[in-house]
Amino acid sequence: MKIEFIGPPLIAADGGIQYEAKLNGHSITCYFSYELLEDLDPYDVLDNAMDHFKKHQLKLLSIAEQKILDGHLHNNHIYVFTNDLTFD
């Protein structure tokens, strides 16, 4: 399985973030909810979803990658929500 995150991040209609990827050469979209971005860093106020995504991009893409590997692809989309976070 070959996963490539190609981006760029884009603001979704509901304020979340969409990020394009390729899975074995086929286009997929990774969606990160606005609520996820709010809950990602409890010590940081979410002023700008794009800036917040970029600050935590590696962690977020890692979560999306794991969901892809676990077979959670639905209609060429991966959805990442707050319940996908693991709090250390």
PyMOL Python script that loads the backbone (N, CA, C, O; Angstrom):
from pymol import cmd

cmd.read_pdbstr("""\
ATOM      1  N   MET A   1       0.847  -1.167   0.000  1.00  0.00           N
ATOM      2  CA  MET A   1       0.000   0.000   0.000  1.00  0.00           C
ATOM      3  C   MET A   1       0.897   1.236   0.000  1.00  0.00           C
ATOM      4  O   MET A   1       1.751   1.399   0.872  1.00  0.00           O
ATOM      5  N   LYS A   2       0.691   2.099  -0.988  1.00  0.00           N
ATOM      6  CA  LYS A   2       1.499   3.317  -1.093  1.00  0.00           C
ATOM      7  C   LYS A   2       0.602   4.527  -0.846  1.00  0.00           C
ATOM      8  O   LYS A   2      -0.361   4.758  -1.576  1.00  0.00           O
ATOM      9  N   ILE A   3       0.931   5.291   0.189  1.00  0.00           N
ATOM     10  CA  ILE A   3       0.171   6.476   0.565  1.00  0.00           C
ATOM     11  C   ILE A   3       1.068   7.696   0.378  1.00  0.00           C
ATOM     12  O   ILE A   3       2.188   7.744   0.886  1.00  0.00           O
ATOM     13  N   GLU A   4       0.554   8.682  -0.361  1.00  0.00           N
ATOM     14  CA  GLU A   4       1.268   9.942  -0.560  1.00  0.00           C
ATOM     15  C   GLU A   4       0.331  11.083  -0.187  1.00  0.00           C
ATOM     16  O   GLU A   4      -0.770  11.186  -0.729  1.00  0.00           O
ATOM     17  N   PHE A   5       0.756  11.930   0.724  1.00  0.00           N
ATOM     18  CA  PHE A   5      -0.015  13.120   1.063  1.00  0.00           C
ATOM     19  C   PHE A   5       0.512  14.256   0.202  1.00  0.00           C
ATOM     20  O   PHE A   5       1.656  14.686   0.343  1.00  0.00           O
ATOM     21  N   ILE A   6      -0.348  14.734  -0.694  1.00  0.00           N
ATOM     22  CA  ILE A   6       0.117  15.705  -1.681  1.00  0.00           C
ATOM     23  C   ILE A   6      -0.404  17.111  -1.435  1.00  0.00           C
ATOM     24  O   ILE A   6       0.156  18.083  -1.942  1.00  0.00           O
ATOM     25  N   GLY A   7      -1.501  17.223  -0.641  1.00  0.00           N
ATOM     26  CA  GLY A   7      -2.031  18.539  -0.295  1.00  0.00           C
ATOM     27  C   GLY A   7      -2.475  19.324  -1.507  1.00  0.00           C
ATOM     28  O   GLY A   7      -2.723  18.747  -2.565  1.00  0.00           O
ATOM     29  N   PRO A   8      -2.574  20.587  -1.372  1.00  0.00           N
ATOM     30  CA  PRO A   8      -2.364  21.414  -0.198  1.00  0.00           C
ATOM     31  C   PRO A   8      -3.591  21.383   0.703  1.00  0.00           C
ATOM     32  O   PRO A   8      -4.658  20.946   0.273  1.00  0.00           O
ATOM     33  N   PRO A   9      -3.457  21.841   1.947  1.00  0.00           N
ATOM     34  CA  PRO A   9      -4.641  21.917   2.807  1.00  0.00           C
ATOM     35  C   PRO A   9      -5.576  23.017   2.306  1.00  0.00           C
ATOM     36  O   PRO A   9      -5.139  24.096   1.904  1.00  0.00           O
ATOM     37  N   LEU A  10      -6.872  22.713   2.342  1.00  0.00           N
ATOM     38  CA  LEU A  10      -7.893  23.673   1.912  1.00  0.00           C
ATOM     39  C   LEU A  10      -8.969  23.755   2.988  1.00  0.00           C
ATOM     40  O   LEU A  10      -9.260  22.767   3.662  1.00  0.00           O
ATOM     41  N   ILE A  11      -9.548  24.921   3.142  1.00  0.00           N
ATOM     42  CA  ILE A  11     -10.653  25.091   4.083  1.00  0.00           C
ATOM     43  C   ILE A  11     -11.904  24.448   3.476  1.00  0.00           C
ATOM     44  O   ILE A  11     -12.284  24.760   2.348  1.00  0.00           O
ATOM     45  N   ALA A  12     -12.536  23.552   4.232  1.00  0.00           N
ATOM     46  CA  ALA A  12     -13.777  22.907   3.792  1.00  0.00           C
ATOM     47  C   ALA A  12     -14.954  23.861   4.039  1.00  0.00           C
ATOM     48  O   ALA A  12     -14.822  24.846   4.766  1.00  0.00           O
ATOM     49  N   ALA A  13     -16.080  23.562   3.436  1.00  0.00           N
ATOM     50  CA  ALA A  13     -17.265  24.414   3.549  1.00  0.00           C
ATOM     51  C   ALA A  13     -17.703  24.619   4.997  1.00  0.00           C
ATOM     52  O   ALA A  13     -18.250  25.670   5.333  1.00  0.00           O
ATOM     53  N   ASP A  14     -17.469  23.625   5.858  1.00  0.00           N
ATOM     54  CA  ASP A  14     -17.897  23.723   7.255  1.00  0.00           C
ATOM     55  C   ASP A  14     -16.786  24.219   8.186  1.00  0.00           C
ATOM     56  O   ASP A  14     -16.942  24.180   9.407  1.00  0.00           O
ATOM     57  N   GLY A  15     -15.677  24.681   7.625  1.00  0.00           N
ATOM     58  CA  GLY A  15     -14.592  25.228   8.433  1.00  0.00           C
ATOM     59  C   GLY A  15     -13.494  24.244   8.773  1.00  0.00           C
ATOM     60  O   GLY A  15     -12.453  24.636   9.300  1.00  0.00           O
ATOM     61  N   GLY A  16     -13.710  22.965   8.479  1.00  0.00           N
ATOM     62  CA  GLY A  16     -12.663  21.961   8.669  1.00  0.00           C
ATOM     63  C   GLY A  16     -11.605  22.089   7.581  1.00  0.00           C
ATOM     64  O   GLY A  16     -11.580  23.067   6.834  1.00  0.00           O
ATOM     65  N   ILE A  17     -10.748  21.108   7.504  1.00  0.00           N
ATOM     66  CA  ILE A  17      -9.659  21.114   6.517  1.00  0.00           C
ATOM     67  C   ILE A  17      -9.748  19.871   5.646  1.00  0.00           C
ATOM     68  O   ILE A  17      -9.989  18.769   6.141  1.00  0.00           O
ATOM     69  N   GLN A  18      -9.552  20.055   4.352  1.00  0.00           N
ATOM     70  CA  GLN A  18      -9.430  18.947   3.408  1.00  0.00           C
ATOM     71  C   GLN A  18      -7.985  18.896   2.931  1.00  0.00           C
ATOM     72  O   GLN A  18      -7.345  19.930   2.735  1.00  0.00           O
ATOM     73  N   TYR A  19      -7.479  17.671   2.747  1.00  0.00           N
ATOM     74  CA  TYR A  19      -6.098  17.481   2.321  1.00  0.00           C
ATOM     75  C   TYR A  19      -6.076  16.316   1.343  1.00  0.00           C
ATOM     76  O   TYR A  19      -6.508  15.211   1.672  1.00  0.00           O
ATOM     77  N   GLU A  20      -5.579  16.564   0.156  1.00  0.00           N
ATOM     78  CA  GLU A  20      -5.557  15.535  -0.883  1.00  0.00           C
ATOM     79  C   GLU A  20      -4.407  14.561  -0.665  1.00  0.00           C
ATOM     80  O   GLU A  20      -3.331  14.930  -0.193  1.00  0.00           O
ATOM     81  N   ALA A  21      -4.664  13.313  -1.021  1.00  0.00           N
ATOM     82  CA  ALA A  21      -3.661  12.258  -0.907  1.00  0.00           C
ATOM     83  C   ALA A  21      -3.836  11.295  -2.076  1.00  0.00           C
ATOM     84  O   ALA A  21      -4.818  11.360  -2.814  1.00  0.00           O
ATOM     85  N   LYS A  22      -2.881  10.419  -2.223  1.00  0.00           N
ATOM     86  CA  LYS A  22      -2.945   9.344  -3.217  1.00  0.00           C
ATOM     87  C   LYS A  22      -2.764   8.019  -2.483  1.00  0.00           C
ATOM     88  O   LYS A  22      -1.875   7.873  -1.644  1.00  0.00           O
ATOM     89  N   LEU A  23      -3.615   7.069  -2.813  1.00  0.00           N
ATOM     90  CA  LEU A  23      -3.508   5.723  -2.279  1.00  0.00           C
ATOM     91  C   LEU A  23      -3.352   4.792  -3.468  1.00  0.00           C
ATOM     92  O   LEU A  23      -4.287   4.587  -4.242  1.00  0.00           O
ATOM     93  N   ASN A  24      -2.154   4.230  -3.601  1.00  0.00           N
ATOM     94  CA  ASN A  24      -1.834   3.375  -4.746  1.00  0.00           C
ATOM     95  C   ASN A  24      -2.161   4.061  -6.063  1.00  0.00           C
ATOM     96  O   ASN A  24      -2.669   3.436  -6.995  1.00  0.00           O
ATOM     97  N   GLY A  25      -1.862   5.361  -6.129  1.00  0.00           N
ATOM     98  CA  GLY A  25      -2.054   6.131  -7.352  1.00  0.00           C
ATOM     99  C   GLY A  25      -3.444   6.705  -7.541  1.00  0.00           C
ATOM    100  O   GLY A  25      -3.666   7.451  -8.495  1.00  0.00           O
ATOM    101  N   HIS A  26      -4.396   6.383  -6.662  1.00  0.00           N
ATOM    102  CA  HIS A  26      -5.763   6.880  -6.773  1.00  0.00           C
ATOM    103  C   HIS A  26      -5.974   8.037  -5.795  1.00  0.00           C
ATOM    104  O   HIS A  26      -5.515   7.987  -4.654  1.00  0.00           O
ATOM    105  N   SER A  27      -6.668   9.070  -6.249  1.00  0.00           N
ATOM    106  CA  SER A  27      -6.915  10.245  -5.410  1.00  0.00           C
ATOM    107  C   SER A  27      -7.904   9.940  -4.296  1.00  0.00           C
ATOM    108  O   SER A  27      -8.932   9.296  -4.504  1.00  0.00           O
ATOM    109  N   ILE A  28      -7.565  10.421  -3.113  1.00  0.00           N
ATOM    110  CA  ILE A  28      -8.476  10.363  -1.973  1.00  0.00           C
ATOM    111  C   ILE A  28      -8.423  11.715  -1.265  1.00  0.00           C
ATOM    112  O   ILE A  28      -7.486  12.490  -1.455  1.00  0.00           O
ATOM    113  N   THR A  29      -9.422  11.983  -0.461  1.00  0.00           N
ATOM    114  CA  THR A  29      -9.475  13.222   0.306  1.00  0.00           C
ATOM    115  C   THR A  29      -9.495  12.889   1.781  1.00  0.00           C
ATOM    116  O   THR A  29     -10.276  12.051   2.233  1.00  0.00           O
ATOM    117  N   CYS A  30      -8.635  13.545   2.521  1.00  0.00           N
ATOM    118  CA  CYS A  30      -8.623  13.427   3.973  1.00  0.00           C
ATOM    119  C   CYS A  30      -9.324  14.660   4.521  1.00  0.00           C
ATOM    120  O   CYS A  30      -8.986  15.790   4.168  1.00  0.00           O
ATOM    121  N   TYR A  31     -10.296  14.431   5.379  1.00  0.00           N
ATOM    122  CA  TYR A  31     -11.059  15.518   5.965  1.00  0.00           C
ATOM    123  C   TYR A  31     -10.802  15.559   7.474  1.00  0.00           C
ATOM    124  O   TYR A  31     -10.902  14.544   8.162  1.00  0.00           O
ATOM    125  N   PHE A  32     -10.474  16.739   7.965  1.00  0.00           N
ATOM    126  CA  PHE A  32     -10.208  16.953   9.386  1.00  0.00           C
ATOM    127  C   PHE A  32     -11.259  17.939   9.895  1.00  0.00           C
ATOM    128  O   PHE A  32     -11.314  19.078   9.431  1.00  0.00           O
ATOM    129  N   SER A  33     -12.087  17.512  10.840  1.00  0.00           N
ATOM    130  CA  SER A  33     -13.203  18.343  11.286  1.00  0.00           C
ATOM    131  C   SER A  33     -12.731  19.581  12.043  1.00  0.00           C
ATOM    132  O   SER A  33     -11.651  19.599  12.633  1.00  0.00           O
ATOM    133  N   TYR A  34     -13.562  20.603  12.010  1.00  0.00           N
ATOM    134  CA  TYR A  34     -13.291  21.828  12.757  1.00  0.00           C
ATOM    135  C   TYR A  34     -13.211  21.526  14.251  1.00  0.00           C
ATOM    136  O   TYR A  34     -12.367  22.073  14.961  1.00  0.00           O
ATOM    137  N   GLU A  35     -14.095  20.652  14.717  1.00  0.00           N
ATOM    138  CA  GLU A  35     -14.093  20.285  16.132  1.00  0.00           C
ATOM    139  C   GLU A  35     -12.782  19.617  16.532  1.00  0.00           C
ATOM    140  O   GLU A  35     -12.265  19.856  17.623  1.00  0.00           O
ATOM    141  N   LEU A  36     -12.250  18.783  15.648  1.00  0.00           N
ATOM    142  CA  LEU A  36     -10.948  18.161  15.888  1.00  0.00           C
ATOM    143  C   LEU A  36      -9.886  19.233  16.067  1.00  0.00           C
ATOM    144  O   LEU A  36      -9.074  19.163  16.990  1.00  0.00           O
ATOM    145  N   LEU A  37      -9.893  20.214  15.193  1.00  0.00           N
ATOM    146  CA  LEU A  37      -8.894  21.282  15.275  1.00  0.00           C
ATOM    147  C   LEU A  37      -9.051  22.070  16.577  1.00  0.00           C
ATOM    148  O   LEU A  37      -8.058  22.493  17.168  1.00  0.00           O
ATOM    149  N   GLU A  38     -10.301  22.268  17.029  1.00  0.00           N
ATOM    150  CA  GLU A  38     -10.541  22.953  18.302  1.00  0.00           C
ATOM    151  C   GLU A  38      -9.995  22.157  19.479  1.00  0.00           C
ATOM    152  O   GLU A  38      -9.429  22.724  20.414  1.00  0.00           O
ATOM    153  N   ASP A  39     -10.167  20.836  19.427  1.00  0.00           N
ATOM    154  CA  ASP A  39      -9.810  19.973  20.553  1.00  0.00           C
ATOM    155  C   ASP A  39      -8.362  19.500  20.534  1.00  0.00           C
ATOM    156  O   ASP A  39      -7.898  18.896  21.500  1.00  0.00           O
ATOM    157  N   LEU A  40      -7.660  19.760  19.469  1.00  0.00           N
ATOM    158  CA  LEU A  40      -6.313  19.236  19.271  1.00  0.00           C
ATOM    159  C   LEU A  40      -5.322  19.732  20.315  1.00  0.00           C
ATOM    160  O   LEU A  40      -4.511  18.962  20.828  1.00  0.00           O
ATOM    161  N   ASP A  41      -5.393  21.004  20.620  1.00  0.00           N
ATOM    162  CA  ASP A  41      -4.453  21.593  21.573  1.00  0.00           C
ATOM    163  C   ASP A  41      -5.245  22.434  22.577  1.00  0.00           C
ATOM    164  O   ASP A  41      -5.594  23.578  22.287  1.00  0.00           O
ATOM    165  N   PRO A  42      -5.529  21.871  23.755  1.00  0.00           N
ATOM    166  CA  PRO A  42      -6.393  22.570  24.704  1.00  0.00           C
ATOM    167  C   PRO A  42      -5.806  23.881  25.234  1.00  0.00           C
ATOM    168  O   PRO A  42      -6.534  24.682  25.820  1.00  0.00           O
ATOM    169  N   TYR A  43      -4.518  24.112  25.040  1.00  0.00           N
ATOM    170  CA  TYR A  43      -3.886  25.330  25.538  1.00  0.00           C
ATOM    171  C   TYR A  43      -3.766  26.409  24.465  1.00  0.00           C
ATOM    172  O   TYR A  43      -3.224  27.485  24.718  1.00  0.00           O
ATOM    173  N   ASP A  44      -4.267  26.122  23.277  1.00  0.00           N
ATOM    174  CA  ASP A  44      -4.141  27.050  22.154  1.00  0.00           C
ATOM    175  C   ASP A  44      -5.540  27.384  21.647  1.00  0.00           C
ATOM    176  O   ASP A  44      -6.313  26.482  21.324  1.00  0.00           O
ATOM    177  N   VAL A  45      -5.866  28.654  21.576  1.00  0.00           N
ATOM    178  CA  VAL A  45      -7.164  29.086  21.072  1.00  0.00           C
ATOM    179  C   VAL A  45      -7.144  29.008  19.552  1.00  0.00           C
ATOM    180  O   VAL A  45      -6.198  29.457  18.906  1.00  0.00           O
ATOM    181  N   LEU A  46      -8.206  28.431  18.993  1.00  0.00           N
ATOM    182  CA  LEU A  46      -8.298  28.283  17.543  1.00  0.00           C
ATOM    183  C   LEU A  46      -8.764  29.597  16.932  1.00  0.00           C
ATOM    184  O   LEU A  46      -9.952  29.916  16.964  1.00  0.00           O
ATOM    185  N   ASP A  47      -7.819  30.362  16.371  1.00  0.00           N
ATOM    186  CA  ASP A  47      -8.157  31.604  15.680  1.00  0.00           C
ATOM    187  C   ASP A  47      -8.320  31.356  14.190  1.00  0.00           C
ATOM    188  O   ASP A  47      -9.201  31.932  13.552  1.00  0.00           O
ATOM    189  N   ASN A  48      -7.477  30.506  13.641  1.00  0.00           N
ATOM    190  CA  ASN A  48      -7.452  30.266  12.213  1.00  0.00           C
ATOM    191  C   ASN A  48      -7.250  28.768  11.989  1.00  0.00           C
ATOM    192  O   ASN A  48      -6.215  28.217  12.363  1.00  0.00           O
ATOM    193  N   ALA A  49      -8.235  28.112  11.380  1.00  0.00           N
ATOM    194  CA  ALA A  49      -8.173  26.659  11.192  1.00  0.00           C
ATOM    195  C   ALA A  49      -6.954  26.243  10.374  1.00  0.00           C
ATOM    196  O   ALA A  49      -6.328  25.227  10.675  1.00  0.00           O
ATOM    197  N   MET A  50      -6.613  27.010   9.352  1.00  0.00           N
ATOM    198  CA  MET A  50      -5.476  26.658   8.503  1.00  0.00           C
ATOM    199  C   MET A  50      -4.172  26.716   9.291  1.00  0.00           C
ATOM    200  O   MET A  50      -3.349  25.806   9.198  1.00  0.00           O
ATOM    201  N   ASP A  51      -3.981  27.774  10.061  1.00  0.00           N
ATOM    202  CA  ASP A  51      -2.760  27.889  10.867  1.00  0.00           C
ATOM    203  C   ASP A  51      -2.674  26.759  11.888  1.00  0.00           C
ATOM    204  O   ASP A  51      -1.603  26.197  12.113  1.00  0.00           O
ATOM    205  N   HIS A  52      -3.792  26.437  12.494  1.00  0.00           N
ATOM    206  CA  HIS A  52      -3.827  25.372  13.493  1.00  0.00           C
ATOM    207  C   HIS A  52      -3.505  24.021  12.841  1.00  0.00           C
ATOM    208  O   HIS A  52      -2.764  23.214  13.402  1.00  0.00           O
ATOM    209  N   PHE A  53      -4.065  23.789  11.660  1.00  0.00           N
ATOM    210  CA  PHE A  53      -3.767  22.550  10.940  1.00  0.00           C
ATOM    211  C   PHE A  53      -2.274  22.466  10.641  1.00  0.00           C
ATOM    212  O   PHE A  53      -1.641  21.442  10.898  1.00  0.00           O
ATOM    213  N   LYS A  54      -1.717  23.536  10.102  1.00  0.00           N
ATOM    214  CA  LYS A  54      -0.299  23.532   9.729  1.00  0.00           C
ATOM    215  C   LYS A  54       0.597  23.303  10.942  1.00  0.00           C
ATOM    216  O   LYS A  54       1.626  22.634  10.841  1.00  0.00           O
ATOM    217  N   LYS A  55       0.206  23.856  12.088  1.00  0.00           N
ATOM    218  CA  LYS A  55       0.998  23.695  13.316  1.00  0.00           C
ATOM    219  C   LYS A  55       1.049  22.228  13.747  1.00  0.00           C
ATOM    220  O   LYS A  55       2.050  21.777  14.304  1.00  0.00           O
ATOM    221  N   HIS A  56      -0.038  21.480  13.487  1.00  0.00           N
ATOM    222  CA  HIS A  56      -0.149  20.093  13.931  1.00  0.00           C
ATOM    223  C   HIS A  56      -0.236  19.114  12.752  1.00  0.00           C
ATOM    224  O   HIS A  56      -0.718  17.991  12.902  1.00  0.00           O
ATOM    225  N   GLN A  57       0.225  19.545  11.607  1.00  0.00           N
ATOM    226  CA  GLN A  57       0.062  18.773  10.369  1.00  0.00           C
ATOM    227  C   GLN A  57       0.629  17.361  10.453  1.00  0.00           C
ATOM    228  O   GLN A  57      -0.028  16.418  10.013  1.00  0.00           O
ATOM    229  N   LEU A  58       1.806  17.190  10.995  1.00  0.00           N
ATOM    230  CA  LEU A  58       2.411  15.856  11.048  1.00  0.00           C
ATOM    231  C   LEU A  58       1.567  14.888  11.870  1.00  0.00           C
ATOM    232  O   LEU A  58       1.351  13.746  11.466  1.00  0.00           O
ATOM    233  N   LYS A  59       1.093  15.347  13.018  1.00  0.00           N
ATOM    234  CA  LYS A  59       0.244  14.503  13.865  1.00  0.00           C
ATOM    235  C   LYS A  59      -1.055  14.163  13.141  1.00  0.00           C
ATOM    236  O   LYS A  59      -1.490  13.011  13.161  1.00  0.00           O
ATOM    237  N   LEU A  60      -1.674  15.143  12.506  1.00  0.00           N
ATOM    238  CA  LEU A  60      -2.950  14.926  11.830  1.00  0.00           C
ATOM    239  C   LEU A  60      -2.811  13.978  10.642  1.00  0.00           C
ATOM    240  O   LEU A  60      -3.646  13.094  10.453  1.00  0.00           O
ATOM    241  N   LEU A  61      -1.774  14.157   9.852  1.00  0.00           N
ATOM    242  CA  LEU A  61      -1.572  13.261   8.713  1.00  0.00           C
ATOM    243  C   LEU A  61      -1.228  11.852   9.178  1.00  0.00           C
ATOM    244  O   LEU A  61      -1.571  10.874   8.514  1.00  0.00           O
ATOM    245  N   SER A  62      -0.554  11.749  10.310  1.00  0.00           N
ATOM    246  CA  SER A  62      -0.259  10.433  10.874  1.00  0.00           C
ATOM    247  C   SER A  62      -1.543   9.709  11.270  1.00  0.00           C
ATOM    248  O   SER A  62      -1.675   8.505  11.048  1.00  0.00           O
ATOM    249  N   ILE A  63      -2.485  10.440  11.853  1.00  0.00           N
ATOM    250  CA  ILE A  63      -3.774   9.847  12.212  1.00  0.00           C
ATOM    251  C   ILE A  63      -4.508   9.398  10.947  1.00  0.00           C
ATOM    252  O   ILE A  63      -5.058   8.297  10.904  1.00  0.00           O
ATOM    253  N   ALA A  64      -4.515  10.245   9.925  1.00  0.00           N
ATOM    254  CA  ALA A  64      -5.177   9.894   8.666  1.00  0.00           C
ATOM    255  C   ALA A  64      -4.524   8.659   8.042  1.00  0.00           C
ATOM    256  O   ALA A  64      -5.218   7.771   7.546  1.00  0.00           O
ATOM    257  N   GLU A  65      -3.197   8.605   8.068  1.00  0.00           N
ATOM    258  CA  GLU A  65      -2.489   7.448   7.520  1.00  0.00           C
ATOM    259  C   GLU A  65      -2.888   6.163   8.235  1.00  0.00           C
ATOM    260  O   GLU A  65      -3.109   5.134   7.596  1.00  0.00           O
ATOM    261  N   GLN A  66      -2.980   6.222   9.558  1.00  0.00           N
ATOM    262  CA  GLN A  66      -3.362   5.032  10.313  1.00  0.00           C
ATOM    263  C   GLN A  66      -4.788   4.599   9.984  1.00  0.00           C
ATOM    264  O   GLN A  66      -5.078   3.406   9.899  1.00  0.00           O
ATOM    265  N   LYS A  67      -5.668   5.569   9.802  1.00  0.00           N
ATOM    266  CA  LYS A  67      -7.045   5.229   9.433  1.00  0.00           C
ATOM    267  C   LYS A  67      -7.098   4.580   8.051  1.00  0.00           C
ATOM    268  O   LYS A  67      -7.890   3.665   7.825  1.00  0.00           O
ATOM    269  N   ILE A  68      -6.263   5.045   7.132  1.00  0.00           N
ATOM    270  CA  ILE A  68      -6.189   4.430   5.803  1.00  0.00           C
ATOM    271  C   ILE A  68      -5.694   2.990   5.935  1.00  0.00           C
ATOM    272  O   ILE A  68      -6.280   2.069   5.365  1.00  0.00           O
ATOM    273  N   LEU A  69      -4.617   2.807   6.688  1.00  0.00           N
ATOM    274  CA  LEU A  69      -4.047   1.475   6.875  1.00  0.00           C
ATOM    275  C   LEU A  69      -5.023   0.525   7.561  1.00  0.00           C
ATOM    276  O   LEU A  69      -5.008  -0.679   7.305  1.00  0.00           O
ATOM    277  N   ASP A  70      -5.875   1.071   8.435  1.00  0.00           N
ATOM    278  CA  ASP A  70      -6.858   0.257   9.145  1.00  0.00           C
ATOM    279  C   ASP A  70      -8.109  -0.014   8.309  1.00  0.00           C
ATOM    280  O   ASP A  70      -9.022  -0.704   8.763  1.00  0.00           O
ATOM    281  N   GLY A  71      -8.152   0.528   7.088  1.00  0.00           N
ATOM    282  CA  GLY A  71      -9.264   0.236   6.181  1.00  0.00           C
ATOM    283  C   GLY A  71     -10.501   1.094   6.367  1.00  0.00           C
ATOM    284  O   GLY A  71     -11.607   0.644   6.068  1.00  0.00           O
ATOM    285  N   HIS A  72     -10.345   2.319   6.854  1.00  0.00           N
ATOM    286  CA  HIS A  72     -11.495   3.191   7.098  1.00  0.00           C
ATOM    287  C   HIS A  72     -11.817   4.123   5.935  1.00  0.00           C
ATOM    288  O   HIS A  72     -12.507   5.125   6.122  1.00  0.00           O
ATOM    289  N   LEU A  73     -11.335   3.811   4.757  1.00  0.00           N
ATOM    290  CA  LEU A  73     -11.626   4.611   3.568  1.00  0.00           C
ATOM    291  C   LEU A  73     -13.078   4.407   3.173  1.00  0.00           C
ATOM    292  O   LEU A  73     -13.541   3.270   3.077  1.00  0.00           O
ATOM    293  N   HIS A  74     -13.807   5.505   2.942  1.00  0.00           N
ATOM    294  CA  HIS A  74     -15.215   5.445   2.565  1.00  0.00           C
ATOM    295  C   HIS A  74     -15.453   6.400   1.394  1.00  0.00           C
ATOM    296  O   HIS A  74     -15.319   7.615   1.536  1.00  0.00           O
ATOM    297  N   ASN A  75     -15.803   5.843   0.247  1.00  0.00           N
ATOM    298  CA  ASN A  75     -16.036   6.652  -0.965  1.00  0.00           C
ATOM    299  C   ASN A  75     -14.858   7.584  -1.252  1.00  0.00           C
ATOM    300  O   ASN A  75     -15.040   8.764  -1.552  1.00  0.00           O
ATOM    301  N   ASN A  76     -13.659   7.036  -1.156  1.00  0.00           N
ATOM    302  CA  ASN A  76     -12.418   7.781  -1.412  1.00  0.00           C
ATOM    303  C   ASN A  76     -12.193   8.938  -0.445  1.00  0.00           C
ATOM    304  O   ASN A  76     -11.528   9.914  -0.794  1.00  0.00           O
ATOM    305  N   HIS A  77     -12.734   8.840   0.757  1.00  0.00           N
ATOM    306  CA  HIS A  77     -12.551   9.846   1.802  1.00  0.00           C
ATOM    307  C   HIS A  77     -12.139   9.175   3.113  1.00  0.00           C
ATOM    308  O   HIS A  77     -12.588   8.079   3.448  1.00  0.00           O
ATOM    309  N   ILE A  78     -11.282   9.866   3.825  1.00  0.00           N
ATOM    310  CA  ILE A  78     -10.941   9.515   5.194  1.00  0.00           C
ATOM    311  C   ILE A  78     -11.420  10.676   6.047  1.00  0.00           C
ATOM    312  O   ILE A  78     -11.113  11.833   5.758  1.00  0.00           O
ATOM    313  N   TYR A  79     -12.164  10.371   7.089  1.00  0.00           N
ATOM    314  CA  TYR A  79     -12.693  11.392   7.982  1.00  0.00           C
ATOM    315  C   TYR A  79     -12.001  11.275   9.334  1.00  0.00           C
ATOM    316  O   TYR A  79     -11.981  10.206   9.943  1.00  0.00           O
ATOM    317  N   VAL A  80     -11.432  12.390   9.796  1.00  0.00           N
ATOM    318  CA  VAL A  80     -10.738  12.412  11.079  1.00  0.00           C
ATOM    319  C   VAL A  80     -11.494  13.375  11.999  1.00  0.00           C
ATOM    320  O   VAL A  80     -11.656  14.559  11.701  1.00  0.00           O
ATOM    321  N   PHE A  81     -11.950  12.823  13.129  1.00  0.00           N
ATOM    322  CA  PHE A  81     -12.732  13.585  14.097  1.00  0.00           C
ATOM    323  C   PHE A  81     -12.037  13.560  15.457  1.00  0.00           C
ATOM    324  O   PHE A  81     -11.031  12.875  15.637  1.00  0.00           O
ATOM    325  N   THR A  82     -12.576  14.303  16.395  1.00  0.00           N
ATOM    326  CA  THR A  82     -12.001  14.391  17.732  1.00  0.00           C
ATOM    327  C   THR A  82     -11.805  13.004  18.355  1.00  0.00           C
ATOM    328  O   THR A  82     -10.793  12.763  19.014  1.00  0.00           O
ATOM    329  N   ASN A  83     -12.747  12.106  18.157  1.00  0.00           N
ATOM    330  CA  ASN A  83     -12.624  10.775  18.780  1.00  0.00           C
ATOM    331  C   ASN A  83     -11.459   9.966  18.227  1.00  0.00           C
ATOM    332  O   ASN A  83     -11.146   8.899  18.756  1.00  0.00           O
ATOM    333  N   ASP A  84     -10.812  10.452  17.172  1.00  0.00           N
ATOM    334  CA  ASP A  84      -9.625   9.777  16.627  1.00  0.00           C
ATOM    335  C   ASP A  84      -8.334  10.218  17.328  1.00  0.00           C
ATOM    336  O   ASP A  84      -7.273   9.631  17.118  1.00  0.00           O
ATOM    337  N   LEU A  85      -8.437  11.253  18.156  1.00  0.00           N
ATOM    338  CA  LEU A  85      -7.264  11.727  18.887  1.00  0.00           C
ATOM    339  C   LEU A  85      -6.959  10.788  20.039  1.00  0.00           C
ATOM    340  O   LEU A  85      -7.859  10.238  20.675  1.00  0.00           O
ATOM    341  N   THR A  86      -5.685  10.619  20.291  1.00  0.00           N
ATOM    342  CA  THR A  86      -5.266   9.937  21.509  1.00  0.00           C
ATOM    343  C   THR A  86      -4.554  10.987  22.353  1.00  0.00           C
ATOM    344  O   THR A  86      -3.587  11.607  21.911  1.00  0.00           O
ATOM    345  N   PHE A  87      -5.034  11.169  23.539  1.00  0.00           N
ATOM    346  CA  PHE A  87      -4.455  12.178  24.418  1.00  0.00           C
ATOM    347  C   PHE A  87      -3.397  11.524  25.284  1.00  0.00           C
ATOM    348  O   PHE A  87      -3.661  10.547  25.986  1.00  0.00           O
ATOM    349  N   ASP A  88      -2.192  12.079  25.222  1.00  0.00           N
ATOM    350  CA  ASP A  88      -1.058  11.529  25.980  1.00  0.00           C
ATOM    351  C   ASP A  88      -1.048  12.048  27.392  1.00  0.00           C
ATOM    352  O   ASP A  88      -0.166  11.693  28.174  1.00  0.00           O
TER     353      ASP A  88
END
""", "prot")
cmd.dss("prot")
cmd.show_as("cartoon", "prot")
cmd.util.cbc("prot")
cmd.orient("prot")
